[in-house]
Amino acid sequence: MTTTQQTISASHTMSASNAAASQGTTALSTGVQQASPREVQQWLRSGTAILIDVREPDEHAREKIAGARLVPLSRFDPQQAAAGIKPGQRLVLHCRGGKRSSDACRMAASLGDAGVSIVNMTGGIEAWKKDALPIEVNTKVSGISVMRQVQMVIGLGVLAGSALTWFMDPRFIAVPAFFGAGLTFAGASGTCALASLIGMMPWNKAAMGSGSCSTGSCG
């Protein structure tokens, strides 16, 4: 390649980068873009994007962005997420903080072959709230997700069992062993009995019936 060709190539690369920057989005190596909550809000207002929430149903039931459609990461289907999208619309995914939606964007990257623009909303709904953008809140649903409640119960059970084993009786080792076996079964089967039980608690009932970890299916 000659010096002139290299200069032209570099110029084209810089022009593409400047174009992406002028649109307020950042292109990722997977072809997925990132956008701030305020940019996403503008797109939603103009009808140039649809918003998909990849959190779990109990989280979505507690607080959500108006117009966001739920497609949980635990059973994410790119075709379901893109259902009803119109030509020219972006497919924007969000979660609580941005990690799960990034994973979902990678799963949906193949939609780019059909001309669909995949966008991850940086910072998730937490960043949306920090920007003082409106959300819908159902105070009847616990602010702590079912999965976090499960983690807390298991963590406390293991700590208590270990302490009892050390200070009281070695036979209490059965307590952490029980929780360990339960986690192994949940991981292998995609069914969590503890999550199902916690999901039936009064403070979680408003979020039940959606087939996520709140109903025992953690796959």
KOLZALUM-970819 format. One record per residue (C-alpha): x, y, z; residue in three letters; residue number from 1. Coordinates in pm, 1 decimal, decimal comma, m for minus. Layout:
<rs>
<<X; Y; Z>; "ala"; NUM>
...
</rs>
This chain:
<rs>
<<0,0; 0,0; 0,0>; "met"; 1>
<<140,8; 342,0; m97,3>; "thr"; 2>
<<169,4; 638,0; 137,3>; "thr"; 3>
<<m120,9; 808,3; m43,4>; "thr"; 4>
<<m343,2; 499,2; m2,7>; "gln"; 5>
<<m255,2; 475,1; 366,9>; "gln"; 6>
<<m347,9; 840,6; 415,2>; "thr"; 7>
<<m685,0; 789,2; 242,7>; "ile"; 8>
<<m754,6; 475,7; 448,9>; "ser"; 9>
<<m674,0; 657,2; 773,3>; "ala"; 10>
<<m895,5; 945,6; 666,1>; "ser"; 11>
<<m1188,8; 711,2; 604,5>; "his"; 12>
<<m1138,3; 547,2; 945,4>; "thr"; 13>
<<m1135,8; 884,0; 1122,9>; "met"; 14>
<<m1446,7; 994,7; 934,1>; "ser"; 15>
<<m1634,5; 680,0; 1043,6>; "ala"; 16>
<<m1526,9; 734,1; 1403,6>; "ser"; 17>
<<m1635,4; 1098,3; 1395,4>; "asn"; 18>
<<m1972,0; 1000,2; 1249,0>; "ala"; 19>
<<m2034,3; 753,5; 1530,3>; "ala"; 20>
<<m1932,2; 1013,2; 1786,9>; "ala"; 21>
<<m2162,7; 1274,0; 1634,7>; "ser"; 22>
<<m2453,1; 1034,7; 1681,7>; "gln"; 23>
<<m2368,6; 998,3; 2049,8>; "gly"; 24>
<<m2307,5; 626,3; 2029,8>; "thr"; 25>
<<m1999,5; 411,7; 2075,6>; "thr"; 26>
<<m1947,9; 115,3; 1843,5>; "ala"; 27>
<<m1822,2; m207,0; 2001,3>; "leu"; 28>
<<m1610,3; m472,9; 1833,5>; "ser"; 29>
<<m1916,4; m701,2; 1809,4>; "thr"; 30>
<<m2109,5; m446,5; 1603,5>; "gly"; 31>
<<m2316,2; m354,2; 1909,2>; "val"; 32>
<<m2341,7; 12,1; 2005,9>; "gln"; 33>
<<m2367,8; 181,7; 2343,8>; "gln"; 34>
<<m2583,1; 481,9; 2424,1>; "ala"; 35>
<<m2658,1; 690,7; 2731,1>; "ser"; 36>
<<m3002,1; 690,2; 2896,3>; "pro"; 37>
<<m3076,7; 1041,8; 2770,0>; "arg"; 38>
<<m3000,6; 937,5; 2412,0>; "glu"; 39>
<<m3226,5; 636,0; 2453,2>; "val"; 40>
<<m3504,9; 855,2; 2590,6>; "gln"; 41>
<<m3481,0; 1080,4; 2283,6>; "gln"; 42>
<<m3503,1; 779,4; 2055,0>; "trp"; 43>
<<m3805,9; 646,9; 2240,8>; "leu"; 44>
<<m3979,1; 983,5; 2216,4>; "arg"; 45>
<<m3913,1; 1002,0; 1842,4>; "ser"; 46>
<<m4019,8; 640,4; 1788,2>; "gly"; 47>
<<m3680,8; 539,7; 1648,9>; "thr"; 48>
<<m3611,5; 269,3; 1909,2>; "ala"; 49>
<<m3776,5; m5,1; 2108,7>; "ile"; 50>
<<m3657,2; m80,3; 2461,2>; "leu"; 51>
<<m3608,7; m432,2; 2599,1>; "ile"; 52>
<<m3559,8; m500,2; 2970,5>; "asp"; 53>
<<m3348,0; m815,1; 3023,5>; "val"; 54>
<<m3381,2; m821,1; 3403,0>; "arg"; 55>
<<m3592,5; m1081,7; 3579,3>; "glu"; 56>
<<m3972,9; m1040,9; 3612,3>; "pro"; 57>
<<m3964,6; m953,3; 3982,9>; "asp"; 58>
<<m3716,6; m670,8; 3913,2>; "glu"; 59>
<<m3928,2; m547,1; 3621,8>; "his"; 60>
<<m4241,5; m560,9; 3837,8>; "ala"; 61>
<<m4077,3; m345,0; 4106,3>; "arg"; 62>
<<m3958,3; m65,2; 3877,0>; "glu"; 63>
<<m3950,4; m19,6; 3502,2>; "lys"; 64>
<<m3907,7; 231,9; 3225,5>; "ile"; 65>
<<m4238,1; 313,6; 3060,1>; "ala"; 66>
<<m4273,4; 125,9; 2733,7>; "gly"; 67>
<<m3993,9; m123,4; 2808,0>; "ala"; 68>
<<m4079,3; m481,8; 2712,3>; "arg"; 69>
<<m3952,9; m768,2; 2929,6>; "leu"; 70>
<<m3736,2; m1042,8; 2776,5>; "val"; 71>
<<m3530,9; m1185,3; 3068,3>; "pro"; 72>
<<m3169,4; m1279,4; 3008,7>; "leu"; 73>
<<m3232,7; m1615,1; 3180,2>; "ser"; 74>
<<m3432,3; m1721,7; 2873,6>; "arg"; 75>
<<m3333,7; m1455,6; 2623,6>; "phe"; 76>
<<m3457,2; m1504,5; 2267,5>; "asp"; 77>
<<m3323,7; m1250,7; 2014,1>; "pro"; 78>
<<m3618,2; m1309,7; 1781,0>; "gln"; 79>
<<m3863,2; m1243,7; 2063,5>; "gln"; 80>
<<m3674,9; m927,5; 2155,9>; "ala"; 81>
<<m3687,1; m800,4; 1798,5>; "ala"; 82>
<<m4053,4; m891,3; 1746,7>; "ala"; 83>
<<m4247,7; m596,0; 1609,9>; "gly"; 84>
<<m3943,1; m382,6; 1535,7>; "ile"; 85>
<<m3994,3; m147,8; 1241,0>; "lys"; 86>
<<m3743,9; m54,5; 970,2>; "pro"; 87>
<<m3509,9; 214,5; 1096,5>; "gly"; 88>
<<m3574,7; 142,5; 1464,0>; "gln"; 89>
<<m3291,5; 52,6; 1699,9>; "arg"; 90>
<<m3317,0; m240,0; 1940,1>; "leu"; 91>
<<m3205,3; m104,6; 2278,7>; "val"; 92>
<<m3140,6; m345,5; 2567,2>; "leu"; 93>
<<m3108,0; m253,9; 2932,8>; "his"; 94>
<<m3074,8; m419,7; 3272,3>; "cys"; 95>
<<m2993,7; m290,7; 3621,1>; "arg"; 96>
<<m2635,2; m179,4; 3568,2>; "gly"; 97>
<<m2536,5; m276,1; 3213,5>; "gly"; 98>
<<m2370,0; m617,1; 3256,8>; "lys"; 99>
<<m2663,0; m842,3; 3169,1>; "arg"; 100>
<<m2772,3; m623,1; 2880,8>; "ser"; 101>
<<m2417,3; m642,9; 2740,6>; "ser"; 102>
<<m2446,4; m1022,8; 2747,3>; "asp"; 103>
<<m2787,9; m1003,5; 2580,7>; "ala"; 104>
<<m2649,7; m772,4; 2311,2>; "cys"; 105>
<<m2384,1; m1029,5; 2226,4>; "arg"; 106>
<<m2655,5; m1294,5; 2201,6>; "met"; 107>
<<m2857,2; m1067,0; 1970,9>; "ala"; 108>
<<m2561,4; m961,2; 1755,8>; "ala"; 109>
<<m2673,2; m1195,0; 1474,8>; "ser"; 110>
<<m2972,4; m965,5; 1421,8>; "leu"; 111>
<<m2727,3; m721,2; 1269,7>; "gly"; 112>
<<m2720,0; m941,7; 960,0>; "asp"; 113>
<<m3087,3; m850,7; 912,3>; "ala"; 114>
<<m3007,7; m480,6; 940,8>; "gly"; 115>
<<m3116,6; m437,0; 1303,1>; "val"; 116>
<<m2906,3; m193,5; 1508,7>; "ser"; 117>
<<m2832,6; m339,4; 1853,3>; "ile"; 118>
<<m2769,6; m88,0; 2131,8>; "val"; 119>
<<m2674,2; m142,0; 2496,0>; "asn"; 120>
<<m2795,0; 131,2; 2732,2>; "met"; 121>
<<m2492,9; 210,7; 2945,9>; "thr"; 122>
<<m2542,7; 197,3; 3320,7>; "gly"; 123>
<<m2885,1; 35,2; 3293,4>; "gly"; 124>
<<m3186,1; 156,4; 3487,1>; "ile"; 125>
<<m2958,9; 278,7; 3766,6>; "glu"; 126>
<<m2799,4; 530,3; 3527,6>; "ala"; 127>
<<m3147,7; 618,1; 3399,9>; "trp"; 128>
<<m3251,8; 708,1; 3756,0>; "lys"; 129>
<<m2931,0; 903,9; 3819,3>; "lys"; 130>
<<m3022,3; 1118,9; 3520,3>; "asp"; 131>
<<m3357,5; 1187,1; 3691,7>; "ala"; 132>
<<m3549,1; 1024,2; 3407,6>; "leu"; 133>
<<m3898,7; 890,1; 3488,5>; "pro"; 134>
<<m3967,5; 533,1; 3596,1>; "ile"; 135>
<<m4275,5; 343,5; 3705,6>; "glu"; 136>
<<m4250,3; 200,3; 4059,1>; "val"; 137>
<<m4469,6; m62,0; 4226,9>; "asn"; 138>
<<m4406,0; m30,1; 4601,0>; "thr"; 139>
<<m4595,3; m353,7; 4665,7>; "lys"; 140>
<<m4301,8; m548,8; 4521,7>; "val"; 141>
<<m3985,5; m592,5; 4729,5>; "ser"; 142>
<<m3695,2; m370,7; 4628,8>; "gly"; 143>
<<m3461,4; m668,3; 4672,1>; "ile"; 144>
<<m3488,6; m912,8; 4383,5>; "ser"; 145>
<<m3576,8; m1275,9; 4450,1>; "val"; 146>
<<m3233,6; m1387,4; 4330,6>; "met"; 147>
<<m3060,8; m1152,6; 4575,8>; "arg"; 148>
<<m3287,3; m1282,4; 4852,4>; "gln"; 149>
<<m3187,9; m1637,8; 4760,7>; "val"; 150>
<<m2819,0; m1542,9; 4772,5>; "gln"; 151>
<<m2862,2; m1381,6; 5114,0>; "met"; 152>
<<m3040,9; m1686,8; 5258,4>; "val"; 153>
<<m2779,5; m1926,9; 5122,3>; "ile"; 154>
<<m2495,0; m1706,1; 5241,1>; "gly"; 155>
<<m2637,7; m1679,7; 5592,4>; "leu"; 156>
<<m2708,4; m2053,8; 5599,7>; "gly"; 157>
<<m2351,2; m2141,2; 5502,5>; "val"; 158>
<<m2205,2; m1892,2; 5752,8>; "leu"; 159>
<<m2428,6; m2016,9; 6033,9>; "ala"; 160>
<<m2359,6; m2382,5; 5955,5>; "gly"; 161>
<<m1984,2; m2322,9; 5941,4>; "ser"; 162>
<<m1988,1; m2135,8; 6272,6>; "ala"; 163>
<<m2192,1; m2409,2; 6441,7>; "leu"; 164>
<<m1957,2; m2673,7; 6300,5>; "thr"; 165>
<<m1651,8; m2491,0; 6437,3>; "trp"; 166>
<<m1785,6; m2387,9; 6778,1>; "phe"; 167>
<<m2054,9; m2645,2; 6860,6>; "met"; 168>
<<m2053,6; m2981,4; 6685,4>; "asp"; 169>
<<m1881,9; m3109,7; 6367,8>; "pro"; 170>
<<m2209,6; m3268,2; 6264,5>; "arg"; 171>
<<m2344,0; m2923,2; 6179,0>; "phe"; 172>
<<m2134,7; m2950,8; 5861,6>; "ile"; 173>
<<m2455,5; m3094,2; 5717,3>; "ala"; 174>
<<m2600,8; m2741,3; 5701,8>; "val"; 175>
<<m2352,4; m2587,6; 5452,4>; "pro"; 176>
<<m2341,5; m2922,8; 5273,1>; "ala"; 177>
<<m2719,2; m2904,6; 5228,4>; "phe"; 178>
<<m2698,2; m2559,2; 5072,3>; "phe"; 179>
<<m2411,1; m2668,5; 4852,4>; "gly"; 180>
<<m2610,2; m2965,4; 4726,0>; "ala"; 181>
<<m2907,2; m2738,8; 4660,6>; "gly"; 182>
<<m2695,9; m2501,8; 4452,2>; "leu"; 183>
<<m2552,0; m2791,7; 4255,8>; "thr"; 184>
<<m2899,6; m2925,4; 4180,1>; "phe"; 185>
<<m3027,4; m2579,8; 4082,7>; "ala"; 186>
<<m2737,7; m2530,1; 3845,2>; "gly"; 187>
<<m2779,0; m2871,8; 3686,5>; "ala"; 188>
<<m3158,2; m2866,1; 3655,2>; "ser"; 189>
<<m3234,5; m2496,4; 3610,6>; "gly"; 190>
<<m3489,3; m2527,5; 3893,4>; "thr"; 191>
<<m3439,9; m2361,8; 4231,2>; "cys"; 192>
<<m3675,2; m2478,2; 4507,0>; "ala"; 193>
<<m3553,0; m2207,0; 4743,5>; "leu"; 194>
<<m3626,8; m1935,7; 4485,8>; "ala"; 195>
<<m3972,4; m2084,3; 4437,8>; "ser"; 196>
<<m4033,1; m2078,3; 4813,6>; "leu"; 197>
<<m3907,5; m1722,1; 4857,2>; "ile"; 198>
<<m4112,3; m1612,8; 4556,9>; "gly"; 199>
<<m4424,7; m1724,8; 4744,4>; "met"; 200>
<<m4356,1; m1488,7; 5033,1>; "met"; 201>
<<m4613,4; m1205,6; 5069,1>; "pro"; 202>
<<m4364,3; m932,5; 4975,4>; "trp"; 203>
<<m4284,5; m1112,1; 4647,5>; "asn"; 204>
<<m4631,8; m1221,7; 4539,8>; "lys"; 205>
<<m4691,3; m916,5; 4321,4>; "ala"; 206>
<<m4403,9; m1028,9; 4098,8>; "ala"; 207>
<<m4500,6; m1395,7; 4067,8>; "met"; 208>
<<m4637,7; m1576,9; 3766,7>; "gly"; 209>
<<m4369,4; m1479,7; 3517,0>; "ser"; 210>
<<m4161,1; m1797,1; 3511,4>; "gly"; 211>
<<m3826,4; m1662,1; 3629,4>; "ser"; 212>
<<m3625,8; m1731,2; 3941,4>; "cys"; 213>
<<m3922,0; m1592,6; 4134,2>; "ser"; 214>
<<m4109,7; m1905,6; 4032,6>; "thr"; 215>
<<m3818,8; m2142,7; 4068,2>; "gly"; 216>
<<m3690,0; m2153,0; 3711,4>; "ser"; 217>
<<m3337,6; m2016,6; 3712,4>; "cys"; 218>
<<m3227,4; m2131,7; 3368,2>; "gly"; 219>
</rs>
